[in-house]
């Protein structure tokens, strides 16, 4: 397992262990002074190079997701040590630059482009999407949501209709549904918890099962129902209106969606105002084919809109004719 770690993840794991063992040795005064440092204040120096708060922020964006739930002080220490080791290795490579040759130059050019891209994305895309805008989007959507019924049910799945009817009779004679599910059900996912499926809304189950579950009342057992999985006997325990989501539950999803849409819009604007030439023949063919498909889809959409508009105009015309008073003879 250790042998499979990448160089970066191995380095992070080593730094996390070092930090967890040695951070306790730092005095509270030192820890407090380090945390209070400004964005350009030096936290440490490496061969004359300053390590600043901005360096730590950038390191967080790069490796923060790899650090898990480290304590804040340990997390900070790991980030500091990561930046220090990055500088050490950068200095070492700089001394060997002649040996590295064009590989180093191309790598530097690539990562410079990436850094500029990330900065532009942060300034023009991500920072333009606020939590307030996400809240407004959420409130507008919630207003249009219609109440949706949910059912809480259990089921027993068997292979044949006679088996299902036998279970139905056992229930009619007072058998316990959960116990019978544990004994007879062929569904490995629910057999162990008495056939419990929890709450579900329309569209989540196969049609035959869904129709039966939503057509009976709470505490009622269905007739045997056949689906492609076999034969079901269903007990509905509860029906309710599905609770509307809370903003905090979907905030991140909304923000990510809005950022994605904004990024697509910005990228399109940049592409439309720039000259892009594909030199690889295979990629060029793919791009041409994609543009052709997009044009066809756009034309089809325009045609559909025109047809809908013509149909609406025709209906309005018919309604207008019907409302005219009859002419006197």
C-alpha positions in Angstrom: 0.0 0.0 0.0 2.8 2.4 0.9 4.6 1.6 -2.3 1.5 2.8 -4.3 1.5 6.3 -2.9 2.4 9.0 -5.3 5.4 11.3 -4.5 3.1 14.1 -3.5 0.8 12.0 -1.3 3.8 10.3 0.3 5.3 13.7 1.1 2.0 14.9 2.5 1.7 11.9 4.7 5.2 12.3 6.0 4.6 16.0 6.7 1.4 15.3 8.5 3.1 12.8 10.8 6.0 15.1 11.5 3.6 18.0 12.3 1.4 15.9 14.6 4.5 14.8 16.6 6.3 18.2 16.7 3.6 20.8 16.8 3.1 20.3 20.5 6.6 21.5 21.0 5.8 24.9 19.6 5.1 27.5 22.2 1.6 29.1 22.2 3.2 32.4 21.6 4.9 31.2 18.4 1.7 29.6 17.1 -0.3 32.8 17.8 2.2 35.0 16.0 2.3 32.7 13.0 -1.5 32.7 12.7 -1.7 36.5 13.0 0.8 37.1 10.1 -0.4 39.2 7.2 -0.8 37.9 3.7 2.7 39.2 2.7 4.4 38.6 6.1 7.1 36.0 6.1 6.2 32.8 8.1 9.5 31.3 7.3 12.5 31.7 4.9 14.2 29.1 2.8 17.6 30.1 1.3 16.5 33.7 1.4 13.0 33.1 -0.1 10.1 34.2 2.0 7.2 31.8 2.7 4.1 33.9 3.1 0.4 33.5 4.1 -0.5 33.7 0.4 1.8 30.7 -0.3 -0.2 28.8 2.4 -3.5 29.8 0.8 -2.3 28.5 -2.6 -1.0 25.3 -1.0 -4.4 24.8 0.6 -6.1 25.0 -2.8 -3.6 22.4 -4.2 -3.4 19.8 -1.4 -6.1 20.8 1.1 -8.5 18.0 0.0 -5.7 15.4 0.7 -5.4 16.5 4.4 -8.7 15.1 5.6 -9.8 16.4 9.0 -6.5 17.4 10.6 -6.7 19.8 13.5 -6.4 23.4 12.3 -3.0 23.9 13.9 -1.6 20.6 12.4 -3.2 21.4 9.0 -1.4 24.8 9.0 1.9 23.2 10.0 1.6 20.6 7.2 0.9 23.3 4.6 3.9 25.4 5.8 6.2 22.3 5.6 4.8 21.4 2.2 5.7 24.9 0.9 9.1 24.8 2.5 9.9 21.4 0.8 8.5 22.7 -2.5 11.0 25.6 -2.3 13.8 23.3 -1.3 13.2 21.1 -4.3 12.7 24.0 -6.6 16.1 25.5 -5.4 17.8 22.1 -5.9 16.4 21.8 -9.5 17.4 25.4 -10.3 21.0 24.3 -9.6 20.6 21.5 -12.0 18.7 23.5 -14.6 21.2 22.9 -17.3 20.8 19.2 -16.9 17.0 19.5 -16.8 17.0 21.3 -20.2 13.8 21.7 -22.2 11.7 19.5 -19.9 11.9 22.1 -17.1 11.1 25.0 -19.5 8.0 23.3 -20.8 6.9 22.3 -17.3 7.4 25.9 -16.1 5.4 27.2 -19.1 2.6 24.8 -18.4 2.3 25.6 -14.7 2.5 29.3 -15.4 -0.5 29.0 -17.7 -2.4 27.0 -15.2 -1.7 29.5 -12.4 -3.0 32.3 -14.7 -6.0 30.3 -15.5 -6.8 29.6 -11.9 -6.4 33.3 -11.0 -8.6 34.4 -13.9 -11.2 31.7 -12.9 -11.2 32.9 -9.3 -11.5 36.6 -10.3 -13.9 36.4 -13.2 -16.0 33.3 -12.5 -16.0 32.1 -8.9 -16.0 35.4 -7.1 -18.9 36.6 -9.3 -21.2 33.9 -7.8 -22.4 34.9 -4.3 -24.3 32.9 -1.7 -27.0 35.6 -1.9 -27.5 34.8 -5.6 -27.7 31.1 -4.8 -30.3 31.8 -2.1 -32.3 33.9 -4.6 -32.1 31.1 -7.2 -33.2 28.6 -4.5 -36.2 30.7 -3.3 -37.4 31.1 -6.9 -37.3 27.4 -7.5 -38.9 26.5 -4.3 -41.9 28.7 -5.1 -42.6 26.7 -8.3 -42.2 23.2 -6.7 -45.4 21.3 -6.4 -46.1 19.1 -3.3 -45.0 15.6 -4.0 -46.4 12.5 -2.3 -44.0 10.0 -0.7 -44.7 6.5 0.6 -42.9 4.5 3.3 -43.2 0.8 2.6 -41.9 -2.7 3.3 -42.0 -5.5 0.8 -41.4 -9.3 0.6 -40.0 -10.5 -2.7 -40.5 -14.1 -3.8 -40.1 -16.0 -7.1 -43.7 -17.2 -7.8 -47.3 -16.0 -7.4 -48.3 -19.0 -5.2 -45.5 -18.1 -2.7 -46.7 -14.5 -2.7 -50.3 -15.5 -2.0 -49.2 -17.9 0.8 -47.4 -15.0 2.5 -50.5 -12.8 2.0 -52.5 -15.5 3.8 -50.0 -15.7 6.7 -50.3 -11.9 7.1 -54.1 -12.2 7.1 -53.8 -14.7 10.0 -51.8 -12.2 12.0 -48.2 -12.9 10.8 -45.6 -10.2 11.4 -44.5 -8.6 8.2 -40.9 -7.9 9.2 -40.4 -11.5 10.5 -41.9 -13.0 7.3 -39.6 -10.7 5.2 -36.6 -12.0 7.1 -37.7 -15.6 6.6 -38.9 -15.6 3.0 -37.8 -12.5 1.1 -35.3 -12.9 -1.8 -34.3 -9.2 -1.7 -30.8 -9.2 -0.1 -30.9 -5.4 0.3 -34.0 -5.3 2.6 -34.3 -8.9 3.9 -32.2 -8.1 7.0 -34.3 -5.1 8.1 -37.7 -6.6 7.7 -38.2 -5.6 4.1 -38.0 -1.9 4.8 -37.6 0.4 1.8 -38.0 3.7 3.5 -39.7 6.7 1.9 -39.8 6.9 -1.9 -41.6 9.1 -4.4 -43.0 8.4 -7.9 -40.4 7.4 -10.5 -38.0 5.7 -8.1 -39.5 2.2 -8.3 -40.5 -0.1 -11.2 -44.0 0.9 -12.5 -45.9 -2.1 -11.3 -44.5 -1.8 -7.8 -45.0 1.9 -7.7 -48.7 1.7 -8.9 -49.5 -0.8 -6.1 -47.7 1.1 -3.4 -49.4 4.4 -4.1 -52.8 2.9 -4.6 -53.2 1.5 -1.1 -53.6 3.2 2.3 -51.3 3.1 5.3 -51.2 -0.2 7.2 -52.7 -1.9 4.2 -51.1 -4.9 2.4 -51.2 -5.1 -1.4 -52.3 -8.0 -3.5 -49.3 -9.9 -5.0 -47.6 -7.7 -7.6 -45.4 -9.0 -10.4 -42.3 -7.1 -11.6 -39.2 -8.1 -13.5 -37.6 -9.0 -10.2 -40.4 -11.5 -9.1 -43.5 -11.2 -7.0 -43.9 -8.6 -4.3 -46.2 -8.3 -1.3 -46.1 -4.7 -0.1 -47.0 -3.1 3.2 -47.5 0.7 3.2 -46.6 2.1 6.6 -47.0 5.9 6.0 -47.8 8.5 3.3 -46.7 12.1 3.5 -45.9 15.1 1.4 -42.2 15.1 0.5 -40.4 17.8 2.6 -39.0 20.6 0.5 -35.2 20.8 0.6 -33.6 23.4 2.9 -31.1 25.9 1.4 -28.2 24.6 3.5 -28.8 21.1 2.2 -28.4 22.1 -1.5 -26.3 25.3 -1.2 -23.1 23.7 -2.4 -24.9 22.0 -5.3 -26.5 25.2 -6.4 -23.3 27.2 -6.1 -21.3 24.6 -8.1 -24.0 24.6 -10.8 -24.0 28.4 -11.1 -20.2 28.5 -11.2 -20.2 25.8 -13.9 -22.7 27.8 -16.0 -20.8 31.0 -15.5 -17.5 29.3 -16.5 -19.1 28.0 -19.7 -20.4 31.4 -20.6 -17.0 33.1 -19.9 -15.2 30.3 -21.9 -17.6 30.8 -24.8 -17.0 34.6 -24.9 -13.3 34.0 -24.8 -13.4 31.4 -27.6 -15.7 33.6 -29.8 -13.3 36.5 -29.5 -10.2 34.5 -30.1 -8.6 32.6 -33.0 -8.2 28.9 -32.3 -6.6 26.7 -34.9 -6.5 22.9 -34.5 -3.4 21.4 -36.2 -3.9 17.7 -35.3 -6.0 16.2 -38.1 -7.9 13.8 -35.9 -8.9 16.5 -33.4 -9.7 18.8 -36.3 -12.2 16.3 -37.7 -13.8 15.8 -34.3 -14.3 19.6 -34.0 -15.8 19.9 -37.4 -18.2 17.0 -36.7 -19.2 18.5 -33.4 -19.9 21.9 -35.0 -22.0 20.2 -37.7 -24.1 18.4 -35.1 -24.6 21.6 -33.1 -25.8 23.5 -36.1 -28.3 20.7 -37.0 -29.6 20.7 -33.4 -29.9 24.5 -33.5 -31.9 24.4 -36.7 -34.1 21.7 -35.3 -34.8 23.7 -32.2 -35.6 26.8 -34.3 -38.0 24.8 -36.4 -39.7 23.4 -33.3 -40.1 26.9 -31.9 -41.6 28.1 -35.2 -44.0 25.2 -35.3 -45.1 25.8 -31.8 -45.6 29.6 -32.5 -47.6 28.8 -35.6 -49.8 26.4 -33.7 -50.4 29.0 -31.0 -51.3 31.6 -33.5 -53.7 29.3 -35.2 -55.4 28.6 -31.9 -55.7 32.3 -31.1 -57.2 32.9 -34.6 -59.8 30.1 -34.1 -60.6 31.5 -30.6 -61.0 35.0 -32.1 -63.4 33.8 -34.8 -65.5 31.9 -32.2 -65.9 35.1 -30.1 -67.2 37.2 -33.0 -70.9 37.9 -32.8 -73.1 36.2 -35.4 -73.9 38.4 -38.4 -77.6 39.5 -38.8 -79.3 38.1 -41.8 
